[in-house]
Amino acid sequence: MSKKKVQMSGFARIGVGLLIIGALLVAFGQYGGREAVALYGVIIVVAGFALYMAASIVAKRRVRA
């Protein structure tokens, strides 16, 4: 049995990008002592994670249908 390969959608790629950018902002904000930048990074990470999860759920539902 070969599994059908699911391609990563554009929204999932954007979500992963936001995760990486947000993590970098958190790291630089903590390192530089700028809590506002770190908090902004956390918000970006949460948004990226939500976008990635939503895109992956939609992709799995499309494969089943």
C-alpha positions as CSV (number, residue, x, y, z in Angstrom):
1,M,0.0,0.0,0.0
2,S,1.4,3.4,-0.9
3,K,0.2,6.4,1.0
4,K,-1.0,9.3,-1.0
5,K,1.5,12.1,-0.5
6,V,0.0,15.4,0.8
7,Q,1.5,18.6,-0.5
8,M,2.0,21.4,1.9
9,S,-0.3,24.2,1.1
10,G,0.7,27.9,0.9
11,F,-1.1,28.7,4.2
12,A,0.8,25.9,6.0
13,R,4.1,27.3,4.6
14,I,3.2,30.8,5.8
15,G,2.4,29.3,9.2
16,V,5.8,27.7,9.5
17,G,7.4,30.9,8.4
18,L,5.6,32.8,11.1
19,L,6.7,30.2,13.7
20,I,10.3,30.7,12.7
21,I,10.1,34.5,12.6
22,G,8.3,34.7,15.9
23,A,10.8,32.4,17.6
24,L,13.6,34.6,16.4
25,L,11.9,37.7,17.7
26,V,11.3,36.0,21.1
27,A,15.0,35.0,21.2
28,F,16.3,38.4,20.3
29,G,13.9,40.1,22.6
30,Q,14.9,38.0,25.6
31,Y,18.6,38.3,24.7
32,G,18.4,42.1,24.3
33,G,16.2,42.7,27.3
34,R,13.3,44.0,25.3
35,E,10.3,42.3,26.6
36,A,7.9,44.1,24.2
37,V,9.7,42.5,21.2
38,A,9.6,39.1,22.9
39,L,5.9,39.4,23.6
40,Y,5.3,40.5,20.0
41,G,7.2,37.4,18.9
42,V,5.0,35.1,21.1
43,I,1.9,36.5,19.5
44,I,3.4,35.8,16.0
45,V,4.3,32.3,17.1
46,V,0.7,31.6,18.3
47,A,-0.7,33.0,15.1
48,G,1.6,30.9,13.0
49,F,0.8,27.7,14.9
50,A,-2.9,28.3,14.5
51,L,-2.5,28.9,10.8
52,Y,-0.4,25.8,10.3
53,M,-2.8,23.6,12.3
54,A,-5.9,24.9,10.5
55,A,-4.2,24.4,7.1
56,S,-3.1,20.9,8.0
57,I,-6.6,19.9,9.2
58,V,-8.2,21.2,6.0
59,A,-5.6,19.3,3.9
60,K,-6.4,16.1,5.7
61,R,-10.1,16.5,5.3
62,R,-9.6,17.1,1.6
63,V,-7.6,13.9,1.2
64,R,-10.3,11.9,2.9
65,A,-13.1,13.3,0.8
